[in-house]
Amino acid sequence: MTEQTTEAPVLDLLKSMTAESLAASSLDVETLALVRIAALAAVDAPAVSYLLNLEAAREVGIDAEQVRGVLAAIAPIVGTARVASATGKIVDALDVAIEVADLDAQSEE
């Protein structure tokens, strides 16, 4: 068994997997971010997955209108229930992000 070298081995693994995915893809970063959001909806991913991927999408210039466009585009394929679930989980993820930002602001005061 290998020795743990960081305090966040699961996050490190996810970062490594994501980096390898980016390197293997021929898509530009914006398209890749939108495809990942579509895939999250397709598999009914948890809110935390949206939190991580929406932050990355925001960093490459993806806005809320583009995310809505992706959800509208995939609705006939994945179904309205998955899109409704994705929308709710995105709201949950954004609520968490706001709460964390508020806590960070309070701790800095």
N, C-alpha and C positions, 0 to 999 in steps of 0.2 A: 504494500500500500504506500502511495506517495505521501510525503509530508505536506501539510497545508502551509502555503506560503503567504496567504493574505487573510484578512478578517472577513472578507466577503467572497468566498469561493464560488457561490452560485452566480452572483452578479458578474464576477470575472469570467465565468464560463459563458454567460449570455453575451457579454461584450465580445468575447473571442468568436463565438458562433456568428454574431452579427457582422463582425469585421470580415470573416471568411466569406459570408454571404455577399457582402458588398464587393469584395474582390472577384468573386466568381460570376457576378451578374454583369451583363452588358448594358443594363439600363442606367440612365442618368439618375442622380441622387433624388431628384424630385419625383420622378416616376416610380422609383423604387420605394420611396416613402408612401406614396399613394397606394401602391400594390400591397404593401405590408398592412395598411389600414383595411383594405378590402379583404385580405386574408384573415385578419382578426375577426371581422364580421362573419366571414364564412364559417369559422370554427367556433363562433360564440365565445370568444376569448374573455377572460376576466378584466375588470376595470383597470387593474394595475398594468396589464399589457398595453392598454390604450394610453395610460399615463406615460409610460416609457416611450412609446412610438409617436405619440402626438408631440412630445417635447422634441424628439429628434426631427420630426416633420417641420415643426415651427422653426427650428434652427436652419433648415435648408429653404425656408421661405414659403412653406405650404400654409395657406390660410383656411379659415373655417368654411368659406364658400367652396373651396376645392374638396374638402372632406365631405361636405354635404353632397357635392357632385358625384363623388365616388360611391357614397351610400345609395344615391338615386340610381346610378348606373348598374349597380349589382343587385338591386332589389328583385328584378325579374328572375335572376339566377339563384340567389340564395334564399329568397323569400322575404316577405314583409316582416315576419316574426323575427328573423335574424337581424334585419335592419333596425327594427324597433328596439330589440335587445341591445344592439350596438350603440344606438343613440342614448339609451339610458345609462349604459356603462361609460360612455364618453362624458356624460353629465356627472356621474359619480367620480370619475377620474379628475375632472376639472374642479369639483368640490374639494377633493383631497389636496390638489395642488394649491388651491386658494387657502385652505386651512394651514398647510405647511408654510406658505409664504407669510401668513398672519403670525404664526408662531415664531418664525424667524425674525420678523419685524419686532415683535414684543420682546424677544430675548436680546435684541440689539439696543433696546431703549434703556 
